[in-house]
Amino acid sequence: MATAADSRLGAVTLADLDPRKKIRKRREELGLTESEIAERVGISIYEYGDIEQHANELVSVSPLNVVRKLCNVLNLDMMDLLEIPADGSQVVSSEDGRDKLIRSRMETLGMSEAKIASRLGYEDAAISQLVSDPSFLETWPIESIARLAVALRISPTLLIEQQ
């Protein structure tokens, strides 16, 4: 079951995070329409419309890879947009892989895939794929990644940022 701590990124509570204004403002500064942004990001106009219309859409629904693409298209720093403070955590390099970090933390904490899955409300198969496929985390929403970081007792920065 999720707790208040499960929905935090740094000092920011995800429920309080509302990146819509920054996104809309930047889109307008660039002179782009919602349709143009959606096309460049590779999502439907409806998905993009939801991002601008619903405060929690970006963190609760949109996959990390979509958030990355959106920030790239808008030339926004993702960590600033998500209001994740720099916490001094080392970013996981692509050769180390987040999957290795996740496996290592699970082993250190004595947590099985089933235990992590139960804690996050996922099927065991999702966690199995997470620890075997380095790119699978890119399909998870920010909120779920933050909950995983809490369960693994690591900074969400380690899972969200990637070099």
GULO-900864 format. One record per atom (N, C-alpha, C): residue in one letter; atom name; x, y, z. Coordinates in nm, 2 decimals. Layout:
<nodes>
volum_nuvex_X_Y_Z
a_CA_X_Y_Z
...
</nodes>
This chain:
<nodes>
volum_nuvex_X_Y_Z
m_N_0.08_-0.12_0.00
m_CA_0.00_0.00_0.00
m_C_0.09_0.12_0.00
a_N_0.05_0.22_-0.08
a_CA_0.13_0.34_-0.09
a_C_0.11_0.43_0.04
t_N_0.22_0.49_0.08
t_CA_0.22_0.58_0.19
t_C_0.26_0.72_0.14
a_N_0.25_0.82_0.23
a_CA_0.28_0.96_0.19
a_C_0.42_0.96_0.14
a_N_0.51_0.89_0.20
a_CA_0.65_0.89_0.16
a_C_0.67_0.83_0.02
d_N_0.58_0.74_-0.02
d_CA_0.59_0.68_-0.15
d_C_0.56_0.78_-0.27
s_N_0.50_0.89_-0.24
s_CA_0.47_0.98_-0.35
s_C_0.55_1.11_-0.34
r_N_0.67_1.10_-0.30
r_CA_0.76_1.21_-0.29
r_C_0.88_1.20_-0.38
l_N_0.92_1.31_-0.44
l_CA_1.04_1.32_-0.51
l_C_1.12_1.43_-0.45
g_N_1.23_1.40_-0.38
g_CA_1.30_1.50_-0.31
g_C_1.21_1.56_-0.20
a_N_1.20_1.69_-0.21
a_CA_1.12_1.76_-0.11
a_C_0.98_1.79_-0.16
v_N_0.95_1.75_-0.28
v_CA_0.83_1.78_-0.35
v_C_0.73_1.66_-0.34
t_N_0.61_1.69_-0.30
t_CA_0.51_1.59_-0.30
t_C_0.45_1.58_-0.44
l_N_0.44_1.47_-0.50
l_CA_0.39_1.46_-0.64
l_C_0.25_1.51_-0.65
a_N_0.17_1.50_-0.55
a_CA_0.03_1.55_-0.55
a_C_0.03_1.70_-0.57
d_N_0.14_1.77_-0.52
d_CA_0.14_1.91_-0.53
d_C_0.21_1.96_-0.66
l_N_0.27_1.87_-0.73
l_CA_0.35_1.91_-0.85
l_C_0.25_1.94_-0.97
d_N_0.27_2.05_-1.03
d_CA_0.18_2.09_-1.14
d_C_0.27_2.16_-1.25
p_N_0.33_2.08_-1.34
p_CA_0.41_2.13_-1.44
p_C_0.34_2.19_-1.56
r_N_0.21_2.19_-1.56
r_CA_0.13_2.24_-1.68
r_C_0.17_2.38_-1.72
k_N_0.18_2.47_-1.63
k_CA_0.21_2.61_-1.66
k_C_0.34_2.63_-1.73
k_N_0.44_2.56_-1.68
k_CA_0.58_2.56_-1.74
k_C_0.57_2.51_-1.88
i_N_0.50_2.40_-1.90
i_CA_0.50_2.33_-2.03
i_C_0.42_2.42_-2.13
r_N_0.31_2.47_-2.09
r_CA_0.23_2.55_-2.18
r_C_0.31_2.68_-2.21
k_N_0.37_2.74_-2.11
k_CA_0.44_2.87_-2.13
k_C_0.55_2.85_-2.23
r_N_0.63_2.74_-2.21
r_CA_0.74_2.71_-2.30
r_C_0.69_2.68_-2.45
r_N_0.58_2.60_-2.46
r_CA_0.53_2.57_-2.59
r_C_0.49_2.70_-2.66
e_N_0.43_2.79_-2.59
e_CA_0.39_2.92_-2.65
e_C_0.51_3.01_-2.68
e_N_0.61_3.01_-2.60
e_CA_0.73_3.08_-2.63
e_C_0.80_3.04_-2.76
l_N_0.79_2.91_-2.78
l_CA_0.84_2.85_-2.90
l_C_0.75_2.87_-3.02
g_N_0.63_2.92_-3.00
g_CA_0.54_2.94_-3.11
g_C_0.48_2.81_-3.17
l_N_0.47_2.70_-3.08
l_CA_0.43_2.58_-3.13
l_C_0.28_2.55_-3.09
t_N_0.21_2.47_-3.17
t_CA_0.08_2.43_-3.13
t_C_0.08_2.30_-3.05
e_N_-0.03_2.27_-2.98
e_CA_-0.03_2.14_-2.91
e_C_-0.01_2.03_-3.01
s_N_-0.07_2.04_-3.13
s_CA_-0.06_1.93_-3.23
s_C_0.09_1.91_-3.27
e_N_0.16_2.02_-3.29
e_CA_0.30_2.02_-3.33
e_C_0.39_1.95_-3.22
i_N_0.36_1.98_-3.10
i_CA_0.44_1.92_-2.99
i_C_0.41_1.77_-2.98
a_N_0.28_1.74_-2.99
a_CA_0.24_1.60_-2.98
a_C_0.31_1.52_-3.09
e_N_0.31_1.57_-3.21
e_CA_0.38_1.50_-3.32
e_C_0.52_1.49_-3.30
r_N_0.59_1.59_-3.25
r_CA_0.74_1.58_-3.23
r_C_0.77_1.48_-3.11
v_N_0.68_1.47_-3.01
v_CA_0.70_1.38_-2.90
v_C_0.67_1.24_-2.94
g_N_0.57_1.23_-3.04
g_CA_0.53_1.09_-3.08
g_C_0.41_1.04_-3.00
i_N_0.33_1.14_-2.96
i_CA_0.21_1.10_-2.88
i_C_0.09_1.16_-2.95
s_N_-0.03_1.12_-2.92
s_CA_-0.15_1.17_-2.98
s_C_-0.18_1.31_-2.93
i_N_-0.25_1.39_-3.00
i_CA_-0.30_1.52_-2.95
i_C_-0.37_1.51_-2.82
y_N_-0.45_1.40_-2.81
y_CA_-0.53_1.38_-2.69
y_C_-0.44_1.36_-2.57
e_N_-0.33_1.28_-2.59
e_CA_-0.23_1.26_-2.48
e_C_-0.17_1.39_-2.44
y_N_-0.12_1.46_-2.54
y_CA_-0.06_1.59_-2.51
y_C_-0.16_1.69_-2.44
g_N_-0.28_1.69_-2.49
g_CA_-0.38_1.78_-2.43
g_C_-0.40_1.74_-2.28
d_N_-0.40_1.61_-2.25
d_CA_-0.41_1.57_-2.11
d_C_-0.30_1.62_-2.03
i_N_-0.18_1.63_-2.08
i_CA_-0.06_1.68_-2.01
i_C_-0.08_1.82_-1.97
e_N_-0.13_1.90_-2.06
e_CA_-0.15_2.04_-2.04
e_C_-0.28_2.07_-1.95
q_N_-0.37_1.98_-1.95
q_CA_-0.50_2.00_-1.88
q_C_-0.51_1.94_-1.74
h_N_-0.43_1.83_-1.72
h_CA_-0.45_1.77_-1.59
h_C_-0.32_1.78_-1.51
a_N_-0.32_1.83_-1.39
a_CA_-0.20_1.86_-1.31
a_C_-0.12_1.73_-1.29
n_N_-0.18_1.62_-1.27
n_CA_-0.09_1.50_-1.24
n_C_-0.06_1.41_-1.35
e_N_-0.11_1.44_-1.47
e_CA_-0.09_1.36_-1.59
e_C_0.06_1.33_-1.62
l_N_0.14_1.43_-1.61
l_CA_0.28_1.41_-1.65
l_C_0.35_1.31_-1.55
v_N_0.32_1.31_-1.43
v_CA_0.39_1.23_-1.33
v_C_0.32_1.10_-1.30
s_N_0.19_1.10_-1.32
s_CA_0.11_0.98_-1.28
s_C_0.08_0.88_-1.40
v_N_0.08_0.94_-1.52
v_CA_0.04_0.86_-1.64
v_C_0.14_0.85_-1.75
s_N_0.20_0.96_-1.78
s_CA_0.30_0.96_-1.89
s_C_0.42_0.88_-1.86
p_N_0.47_0.79_-1.95
p_CA_0.59_0.72_-1.93
p_C_0.71_0.81_-1.93
l_N_0.81_0.76_-1.86
l_CA_0.94_0.84_-1.85
l_C_0.99_0.88_-1.98
n_N_0.99_0.78_-2.08
n_CA_1.04_0.82_-2.21
n_C_0.97_0.93_-2.28
v_N_0.84_0.94_-2.25
v_CA_0.76_1.05_-2.31
v_C_0.80_1.18_-2.24
v_N_0.82_1.18_-2.11
v_CA_0.86_1.30_-2.04
v_C_0.99_1.35_-2.09
r_N_1.08_1.25_-2.11
r_CA_1.21_1.29_-2.17
r_C_1.20_1.36_-2.30
k_N_1.12_1.29_-2.39
k_CA_1.10_1.35_-2.53
k_C_1.04_1.49_-2.52
l_N_0.94_1.50_-2.43
l_CA_0.87_1.63_-2.42
l_C_0.97_1.74_-2.37
c_N_1.05_1.71_-2.27
c_CA_1.15_1.80_-2.23
c_C_1.25_1.84_-2.33
n_N_1.29_1.74_-2.41
n_CA_1.38_1.76_-2.52
n_C_1.32_1.85_-2.63
v_N_1.20_1.83_-2.67
v_CA_1.13_1.91_-2.77
v_C_1.12_2.05_-2.72
l_N_1.08_2.07_-2.59
l_CA_1.06_2.20_-2.53
l_C_1.19_2.27_-2.48
n_N_1.30_2.19_-2.49
n_CA_1.43_2.24_-2.43
n_C_1.41_2.28_-2.28
l_N_1.35_2.19_-2.21
l_CA_1.33_2.21_-2.06
l_C_1.42_2.10_-1.99
d_N_1.47_2.14_-1.88
d_CA_1.54_2.05_-1.79
d_C_1.44_1.96_-1.72
m_N_1.44_1.83_-1.74
m_CA_1.34_1.74_-1.68
m_C_1.34_1.75_-1.53
m_N_1.46_1.75_-1.47
m_CA_1.46_1.75_-1.32
m_C_1.41_1.88_-1.27
d_N_1.43_1.99_-1.34
d_CA_1.37_2.12_-1.30
d_C_1.22_2.12_-1.31
l_N_1.18_2.07_-1.43
l_CA_1.03_2.06_-1.45
l_C_0.96_1.98_-1.35
l_N_1.02_1.87_-1.30
l_CA_0.97_1.78_-1.20
l_C_1.00_1.83_-1.06
e_N_1.07_1.94_-1.05
e_CA_1.11_2.00_-0.92
e_C_1.18_1.90_-0.83
i_N_1.27_1.82_-0.90
i_CA_1.35_1.73_-0.82
i_C_1.49_1.80_-0.80
p_N_1.52_1.82_-0.67
p_CA_1.64_1.89_-0.64
p_C_1.76_1.81_-0.66
a_N_1.87_1.87_-0.70
a_CA_2.00_1.80_-0.71
a_C_2.03_1.75_-0.57
d_N_2.06_1.62_-0.55
d_CA_2.08_1.57_-0.42
d_C_2.22_1.51_-0.40
g_N_2.30_1.53_-0.50
g_CA_2.44_1.48_-0.50
g_C_2.45_1.33_-0.54
s_N_2.34_1.27_-0.57
s_CA_2.34_1.13_-0.61
s_C_2.42_1.12_-0.75
q_N_2.50_1.01_-0.76
q_CA_2.56_0.99_-0.88
q_C_2.46_0.93_-0.98
v_N_2.47_0.98_-1.10
v_CA_2.38_0.93_-1.20
v_C_2.44_0.79_-1.25
v_N_2.35_0.70_-1.27
v_CA_2.39_0.57_-1.32
v_C_2.43_0.58_-1.46
s_N_2.55_0.53_-1.50
s_CA_2.59_0.54_-1.64
s_C_2.52_0.42_-1.71
s_N_2.52_0.44_-1.84
s_CA_2.45_0.34_-1.92
s_C_2.51_0.20_-1.92
e_N_2.64_0.20_-1.89
e_CA_2.71_0.07_-1.88
e_C_2.68_0.00_-1.75
d_N_2.66_0.08_-1.64
d_CA_2.62_0.02_-1.51
d_C_2.48_-0.03_-1.52
g_N_2.39_0.05_-1.57
g_CA_2.25_0.02_-1.59
g_C_2.17_0.02_-1.46
r_N_2.05_0.08_-1.48
r_CA_1.96_0.09_-1.37
r_C_1.91_-0.05_-1.33
d_N_1.90_-0.14_-1.42
d_CA_1.86_-0.28_-1.39
d_C_1.96_-0.34_-1.29
k_N_2.09_-0.32_-1.31
k_CA_2.19_-0.37_-1.22
k_C_2.18_-0.30_-1.08
l_N_2.15_-0.17_-1.08
l_CA_2.13_-0.10_-0.95
l_C_2.01_-0.16_-0.88
i_N_1.90_-0.18_-0.95
i_CA_1.78_-0.23_-0.89
i_C_1.80_-0.37_-0.83
r_N_1.87_-0.45_-0.91
r_CA_1.90_-0.59_-0.86
r_C_1.99_-0.59_-0.74
s_N_2.09_-0.50_-0.74
s_CA_2.18_-0.49_-0.63
s_C_2.11_-0.44_-0.50
r_N_2.02_-0.34_-0.52
r_CA_1.95_-0.29_-0.40
r_C_1.85_-0.39_-0.35
m_N_1.79_-0.47_-0.44
m_CA_1.70_-0.57_-0.39
m_C_1.77_-0.68_-0.31
e_N_1.89_-0.72_-0.36
e_CA_1.97_-0.81_-0.29
e_C_2.02_-0.76_-0.15
t_N_2.06_-0.64_-0.15
t_CA_2.11_-0.57_-0.03
t_C_2.00_-0.57_0.08
l_N_1.88_-0.54_0.03
l_CA_1.77_-0.52_0.12
l_C_1.69_-0.66_0.15
g_N_1.74_-0.76_0.08
g_CA_1.67_-0.89_0.09
g_C_1.53_-0.89_0.04
m_N_1.51_-0.82_-0.07
m_CA_1.37_-0.81_-0.12
m_C_1.36_-0.89_-0.25
s_N_1.26_-0.98_-0.26
s_CA_1.24_-1.06_-0.38
s_C_1.16_-0.97_-0.48
e_N_1.15_-1.02_-0.60
e_CA_1.07_-0.96_-0.70
e_C_0.93_-0.95_-0.66
a_N_0.88_-1.06_-0.60
a_CA_0.74_-1.07_-0.55
a_C_0.71_-0.96_-0.44
k_N_0.81_-0.94_-0.35
k_CA_0.79_-0.85_-0.25
k_C_0.78_-0.70_-0.30
i_N_0.87_-0.67_-0.40
i_CA_0.87_-0.54_-0.46
i_C_0.74_-0.52_-0.53
a_N_0.70_-0.62_-0.61
a_CA_0.58_-0.62_-0.69
a_C_0.46_-0.59_-0.60
s_N_0.45_-0.66_-0.49
s_CA_0.34_-0.64_-0.39
s_C_0.34_-0.50_-0.34
r_N_0.46_-0.46_-0.30
r_CA_0.47_-0.32_-0.24
r_C_0.43_-0.21_-0.34
l_N_0.45_-0.23_-0.47
l_CA_0.42_-0.13_-0.57
l_C_0.29_-0.15_-0.63
g_N_0.23_-0.27_-0.61
g_CA_0.10_-0.30_-0.67
g_C_0.11_-0.34_-0.81
y_N_0.22_-0.40_-0.85
y_CA_0.25_-0.46_-0.98
y_C_0.25_-0.61_-0.98
e_N_0.23_-0.67_-1.10
e_CA_0.25_-0.81_-1.11
e_C_0.39_-0.85_-1.10
d_N_0.42_-0.97_-1.06
d_CA_0.56_-1.01_-1.04
d_C_0.63_-1.01_-1.18
a_N_0.56_-1.03_-1.29
a_CA_0.62_-1.03_-1.42
a_C_0.68_-0.89_-1.46
a_N_0.61_-0.79_-1.41
a_CA_0.66_-0.65_-1.44
a_C_0.79_-0.63_-1.37
i_N_0.81_-0.68_-1.25
i_CA_0.94_-0.66_-1.18
i_C_1.04_-0.75_-1.24
s_N_1.01_-0.87_-1.28
s_CA_1.10_-0.95_-1.35
s_C_1.16_-0.88_-1.48
q_N_1.07_-0.82_-1.55
q_CA_1.11_-0.75_-1.67
q_C_1.20_-0.63_-1.64
l_N_1.16_-0.56_-1.53
l_CA_1.24_-0.45_-1.49
l_C_1.38_-0.48_-1.46
v_N_1.40_-0.59_-1.39
v_CA_1.54_-0.63_-1.35
v_C_1.62_-0.70_-1.47
s_N_1.55_-0.73_-1.57
s_CA_1.62_-0.80_-1.68
s_C_1.63_-0.71_-1.81
d_N_1.55_-0.60_-1.82
d_CA_1.55_-0.52_-1.93
d_C_1.58_-0.37_-1.89
p_N_1.70_-0.32_-1.92
p_CA_1.74_-0.19_-1.88
p_C_1.65_-0.08_-1.93
s_N_1.58_-0.10_-2.04
s_CA_1.49_0.00_-2.10
s_C_1.35_0.00_-2.04
f_N_1.31_-0.10_-1.97
f_CA_1.17_-0.12_-1.93
f_C_1.13_-0.01_-1.84
l_N_1.22_0.04_-1.75
l_CA_1.18_0.15_-1.66
l_C_1.14_0.28_-1.74
e_N_1.18_0.29_-1.86
e_CA_1.14_0.41_-1.94
e_C_0.99_0.41_-1.97
t_N_0.93_0.29_-1.95
t_CA_0.78_0.28_-1.98
t_C_0.70_0.31_-1.86
w_N_0.76_0.33_-1.74
w_CA_0.69_0.36_-1.62
w_C_0.67_0.51_-1.60
p_N_0.56_0.54_-1.54
p_CA_0.54_0.68_-1.50
p_C_0.63_0.73_-1.39
i_N_0.66_0.85_-1.38
i_CA_0.75_0.91_-1.28
i_C_0.70_0.87_-1.14
e_N_0.57_0.87_-1.11
e_CA_0.52_0.84_-0.98
e_C_0.55_0.70_-0.94
s_N_0.54_0.61_-1.03
s_CA_0.58_0.47_-1.00
s_C_0.73_0.45_-0.98
i_N_0.81_0.52_-1.05
i_CA_0.95_0.52_-1.04
i_C_0.99_0.58_-0.90
a_N_0.93_0.68_-0.86
a_CA_0.95_0.74_-0.73
a_C_0.92_0.64_-0.61
r_N_0.81_0.57_-0.63
r_CA_0.77_0.47_-0.53
r_C_0.87_0.35_-0.53
l_N_0.92_0.31_-0.64
l_CA_1.02_0.21_-0.65
l_C_1.15_0.26_-0.58
a_N_1.19_0.38_-0.60
a_CA_1.31_0.44_-0.53
a_C_1.29_0.44_-0.38
v_N_1.17_0.47_-0.33
v_CA_1.14_0.47_-0.19
v_C_1.16_0.32_-0.14
a_N_1.10_0.23_-0.21
a_CA_1.11_0.09_-0.17
a_C_1.25_0.04_-0.17
l_N_1.34_0.09_-0.26
l_CA_1.48_0.05_-0.27
l_C_1.57_0.13_-0.18
r_N_1.51_0.24_-0.12
r_CA_1.58_0.33_-0.03
r_C_1.70_0.40_-0.11
i_N_1.66_0.45_-0.23
i_CA_1.76_0.52_-0.30
i_C_1.69_0.65_-0.35
s_N_1.77_0.74_-0.40
s_CA_1.72_0.87_-0.46
s_C_1.65_0.84_-0.59
p_N_1.54_0.90_-0.61
p_CA_1.47_0.88_-0.74
p_C_1.56_0.93_-0.86
t_N_1.65_1.02_-0.83
t_CA_1.74_1.07_-0.93
t_C_1.81_0.96_-1.00
l_N_1.85_0.86_-0.92
l_CA_1.93_0.75_-0.97
l_C_1.85_0.67_-1.08
l_N_1.72_0.67_-1.06
l_CA_1.64_0.59_-1.16
l_C_1.59_0.68_-1.27
i_N_1.57_0.81_-1.25
i_CA_1.51_0.89_-1.35
i_C_1.61_0.95_-1.44
e_N_1.72_1.00_-1.39
e_CA_1.83_1.05_-1.48
e_C_1.91_0.94_-1.53
q_N_1.96_0.95_-1.65
q_CA_2.05_0.85_-1.70
q_C_2.14_0.91_-1.80
q_N_2.27_0.88_-1.79
q_CA_2.37_0.93_-1.88
q_C_2.38_0.84_-2.00
</nodes>
